């Protein structure tokens, strides 16, 4: 039965049909599927299937990424309120766009995917100075800082990821906090993440969820 | 001697020219030529025209631009806050559509040409027309109705409205954006623009599934273009990929030029076009920041080798980042002129 629900849910996401995705989930609940299974057996695997589809055929598009992350986040929030035990968060991420960059879409997609993976998201919004990224990560005990940039000059700026790296180095925090980047300039230059001294980059919001989860595990181990 | 306008016209018609047309999109760099900060540079049409003319003269490519920044279109709708950077394009700092009710309140300017925000554009076009009109293609940039809402309400809110918002609000907004598009195109052409870069990332299957492209993007492209015609219109998806839709766009709109994504195969683009239109092979100019001049040269050579067989081909850039070294701009253009020679 879970397979059937997973397929129906994933199909609705691919069709960018928000109402149908919610209907599938609510029908499954009515048929006795637990809220925990909805999150861990339906929403999370569906996002993983999307990552696999993207890496194999590169056919998924921005609308599907957006909808998958938003619906995933909304459903996870709704289900978590019904969990028998309060869920243990897998880790924490501080996310925002680099200073001078006001494009919040990529960040929102990533945040949605992380929430769907039961990872705590501290969203600092757009135009975030590097000091704030680090201060918030320290005070919230986050394992990862995620810096999103839509423009090449904000991606490469000393006030972007490079600034975050400099502060982490100065404060000797590099073992405790990893940095991931994403956004259009990185898709056009897959080596750019090395130039801005990030630990990793993600080609899209859906993949970012998986990469950040891996970095969290790395820090925690 | 062949003029750049003649070269482009011959190439588009499938006739032999002296070399392929070479478009280089240097925008913010005009401020550097004039020694002005970007906010001051973009405050006056005279500066933008002068910057364009100096850049064209310095490097020798074919086109000039009447393009300030993308947020200029939001200013025509009443946006009053543009956030300038020191080394890159400005951001729209105020979304004029915050609620769905704002969509119904949105006013399309009755006469774009008399709008104060169009005044500097008109001045820029006047100068470009006087200096290089009829000799060099004068390019203008207009955002498609399907994409314009992104700078009026933000990408996230536009996607949310498009995918799951009220249909009446969506259609009201698209109708207004399409009307605005048509008025802008008419105003720009009247003022001297030869080429209209029709920018439509939401007309790429990188943004929307093919089903939505067919249901929404294509019909709205027809609404945008039918009344104004596709003469001099270039289809561009803001660097997103467009090969999967080329066939449908040619069929339904008759657009005669396609500006590929740098991430697409030029040979595949030519195959999709099948000789029915002009194809622009586009270099990945973000990588030009770090490539050596030799690497730039090799990349241009590769693009031209893929695109030139069969004709109806030109070379272009996306929006060249501020930090590309001068030596790389020169290496790119020297290679394009050398390997793009036809006679």
Interface residues (C-beta under 8 A of the other chain):
Chain A: X14 X15 X16 X18 X19 X59 X61 X62 X63 X64 X66 X67 X70 X100 X101 X102 X103 X104 X105 X108 X151 X152 X153 X154 X156 X157 X184 X185 X187 X188 X189 X191 X192 X195
Chain B: X83 X85 X87 X88 X89 X91 X92 X93 X154 X155 X156 X159 X160 X162 X163 X164 X205 X206 X207 X208 X209 X211 X212 X239 X262 X263 X284 X286 X287 X289 X290 X321 X322 X323
